[in-house]
Amino acid sequence: MSTEAPGKDPYFAGKPNPLMMRTGLNAIGAHSGSSAMIGDRMDTDVLAGPEAGMHTFLVLTGLTTPADIDRYPFRPSTVVGSIADLVDLIDVG
């Protein structure tokens, strides 16, 4: 994908852009205070959460390892081994 256009800088609306997160929350009638971002990448998923004011869960079943976390200036709210570790935390009521 080219990022060049005559005299224009691109505007990225994907992760970690908070506009994408807020648009998604609005589409489902949710609020950032009662929602969470769950992901396996520090540079997109985990960054997207705080940018949109959301709690973030880093799952260690993907690209990011525990040793990678310290390389970033931001932190996930919670680190878990896998998505299965979050099942008991879900409030469906």
Stockholm file with secondary structure:
# STOCKHOLM 1.0

chainA/1-93         MSTEAPGKDPYFAGKPNPLMMRTGLNAIGAHSGSSAMIGDRMDTDVLAGPEAGMHTFLVLTGLTTPADIDRYPFRPSTVVGSIADLVDLIDVG
#=GR chainA/1-93 SS CCCCBTTBCCCCCSTTCHHHHHHHHHHHTCCGGGCEEEESCIIIIIHHHHHTTCEEEEETTSSCCHHHHTTSSSCCSEEESSGGGGGGGCCCC
#=GC SS_cons        CCCCBTTBCCCCCSTTCHHHHHHHHHHHTCCGGGCEEEESCIIIIIHHHHHTTCEEEEETTSSCCHHHHTTSSSCCSEEESSGGGGGGGCCCC
//
